[in-house]
Amino acid sequence: MTKPYYFLWLEQANLAGALRRKAQTGCRIRFLIGDPDSPVTRAREAEEGVPLTLSTRIAVTLSELQRLRDVGDIEGRFETGHVNLSVFRFDDEMIVTPILARRVGHDSPMMHLRRAQDDGMFDQFADHVEELWSRGRNIWEGAQHGQA
């Protein structure tokens, strides 16, 4: 996943509790977030031109993740070259939102993908996210970004 996910915390009652319970049963939960200090983030904010800036949306997620820092199977990384894409993966299903130019996530199309074959669209997006994850930096390193 490569966006701030701020809306999850605002729309899902006690999301932190649900994530904590899932992680304690062995579910691996990962957040790949755009770096709030990155020039890419600042450029995206200028392009979006909305009052609720990307840095603010990232700060919401970092604040919520801080409450889950003690949970071993919940991880977070910054991706400095984020690519305007949101991906939510659940085993062999995923929701992909390619963020269009001058639009925020909720104004962009959403695709529901199911893994149906090797090397299909699902696998390509999964590989892409894994590549971004491998380049990411742990959100707890340095802890200079808000409450993280």
Backbone torsions as a table, in degrees:
resi	resn	phi	psi	omega
1	MET	NA	140.0	-177.9
2	THR	-137.5	62.1	173.7
3	LYS	-155.0	176.7	-175.1
4	PRO	-77.5	-20.6	176.5
5	TYR	59.7	18.1	-174.8
6	TYR	-55.5	-34.0	-176.4
7	PHE	-65.4	-28.6	179.8
8	LEU	-58.5	-44.1	-177.1
9	TRP	-70.1	-27.8	-177.6
10	LEU	-86.4	-26.9	-174.2
11	GLU	-102.7	-18.1	-177.9
12	GLN	-110.0	111.8	179.9
13	ALA	-58.8	129.8	177.8
14	ASN	51.2	44.4	177.0
15	LEU	-58.2	-39.7	180.0
16	ALA	-58.2	-41.9	178.4
17	GLY	-64.6	-42.0	179.2
18	ALA	-64.5	-42.8	178.8
19	LEU	-65.1	-40.7	178.3
20	ARG	-59.9	-46.9	-179.9
21	ARG	-63.0	-43.9	179.2
22	LYS	-61.4	-45.3	-179.7
23	ALA	-63.0	-37.3	-179.5
24	GLN	-69.4	-16.6	175.9
25	THR	-96.4	7.1	174.9
26	GLY	104.4	0.7	178.1
27	CYS	-74.8	129.4	176.7
28	ARG	-88.5	125.9	-176.7
29	ILE	-122.4	124.4	-177.7
30	ARG	-128.3	138.8	174.9
31	PHE	-118.8	121.3	174.9
32	LEU	-110.1	114.4	-167.7
33	ILE	-121.4	142.0	173.2
34	GLY	-61.9	139.0	179.8
35	ASP	-69.7	121.5	-177.7
36	PRO	-64.2	-21.2	-179.4
37	ASP	-96.0	3.1	-176.2
38	SER	-77.5	145.2	172.7
39	PRO	-60.2	-29.2	177.8
40	VAL	-64.2	-40.2	178.0
41	THR	-64.5	-45.5	179.7
42	ARG	-62.7	-40.5	178.5
43	ALA	-65.1	-40.2	179.4
44	ARG	-65.7	-38.7	177.4
45	GLU	-61.4	-42.2	178.5
46	ALA	-64.4	-39.2	179.8
47	GLU	-67.9	-42.6	-179.5
48	GLU	-68.2	-42.4	178.4
49	GLY	59.2	41.2	179.9
50	VAL	-116.0	151.3	-178.6
51	PRO	-62.1	-36.1	178.6
52	LEU	-84.9	88.2	-171.7
53	THR	-67.0	159.6	177.5
54	LEU	-59.3	-40.4	179.1
55	SER	-61.6	-38.8	177.7
56	THR	-66.9	-42.9	179.1
57	ARG	-63.6	-39.1	175.8
58	ILE	-63.7	-41.9	-179.7
59	ALA	-60.4	-36.3	176.8
60	VAL	-60.5	-47.9	-179.7
61	THR	-65.0	-42.5	179.4
62	LEU	-61.9	-39.3	177.9
63	SER	-62.6	-43.5	179.1
64	GLU	-69.1	-39.7	179.0
65	LEU	-66.4	-29.2	177.4
66	GLN	-56.6	-37.4	179.3
67	ARG	-68.1	-16.9	-177.8
68	LEU	-109.4	9.9	-174.3
69	ARG	-59.0	-28.2	-177.6
70	ASP	-81.2	-5.2	-177.0
71	VAL	-91.0	117.0	-172.4
72	GLY	-62.4	-35.3	-176.0
73	ASP	-92.7	14.3	173.5
74	ILE	-112.7	117.6	-176.0
75	GLU	-122.6	155.7	175.3
76	GLY	-142.9	140.5	176.2
77	ARG	-136.6	150.6	172.0
78	PHE	-92.7	141.9	174.0
79	GLU	-120.6	112.5	-173.2
80	THR	-75.2	-22.3	-179.2
81	GLY	-109.2	37.5	-172.9
82	HIS	-51.6	150.3	-164.5
83	VAL	-116.4	27.7	177.0
84	ASN	56.5	57.5	-176.7
85	LEU	-148.1	134.4	171.4
86	SER	-114.1	132.3	179.3
87	VAL	-133.8	126.7	174.6
88	PHE	-118.4	113.7	-175.9
89	ARG	-110.5	135.9	177.9
90	PHE	-133.6	95.8	-178.0
91	ASP	52.7	-110.4	-177.8
92	ASP	-101.4	23.2	174.0
93	GLU	-132.1	150.4	175.3
94	MET	-152.0	153.8	173.3
95	ILE	-111.4	124.8	-177.5
96	VAL	-120.9	129.3	175.9
97	THR	-124.5	104.2	173.0
98	PRO	-77.4	120.3	-176.4
99	ILE	-79.6	120.2	-176.8
100	LEU	-81.8	156.7	-179.9
101	ALA	-54.2	137.3	177.3
102	ARG	60.6	20.7	178.4
103	ARG	-127.1	152.3	172.0
104	VAL	-93.6	169.7	-173.7
105	GLY	-53.2	-44.5	-175.8
106	HIS	-71.1	-7.6	175.8
107	ASP	-102.5	8.5	-177.4
108	SER	-110.4	158.9	-178.6
109	PRO	-69.5	153.8	178.4
110	MET	-124.7	137.3	178.7
111	MET	-119.6	136.5	174.6
112	HIS	-102.6	113.5	-177.4
113	LEU	-108.8	142.9	173.1
114	ARG	-122.6	139.4	179.6
115	ARG	-73.3	116.7	-177.2
116	ALA	-118.5	-16.3	-176.9
117	GLN	-160.8	160.7	174.3
118	ASP	-67.5	140.3	175.6
119	ASP	62.5	18.7	175.7
120	GLY	-80.3	-170.1	-177.3
121	MET	-58.2	-41.5	178.9
122	PHE	-57.3	-51.5	-179.0
123	ASP	-62.4	-36.4	179.4
124	GLN	-64.6	-44.0	177.0
125	PHE	-67.1	-40.3	178.9
126	ALA	-61.3	-44.2	177.5
127	ASP	-63.1	-39.7	178.7
128	HIS	-60.6	-47.5	-179.6
129	VAL	-64.3	-40.2	178.1
130	GLU	-62.1	-39.4	177.4
131	GLU	-62.8	-46.3	178.2
132	LEU	-62.0	-41.1	179.2
133	TRP	-61.0	-42.1	-178.1
134	SER	-63.9	-26.6	179.3
135	ARG	-88.5	-13.7	-173.1
136	GLY	-68.8	163.2	179.5
137	ARG	-116.3	131.0	-179.6
138	ASN	-51.4	130.5	-177.9
139	ILE	-66.8	-17.7	-179.0
140	TRP	-86.3	-15.8	178.3
141	GLU	-69.7	123.9	178.7
142	GLY	84.6	-34.6	177.2
143	ALA	40.9	44.6	-179.1
144	GLN	-101.6	2.0	-174.4
145	HIS	-104.7	90.4	178.7
146	GLY	65.2	-133.7	-175.0
147	GLN	-86.9	-3.3	-176.1
148	ALA	-72.4	NA	NA
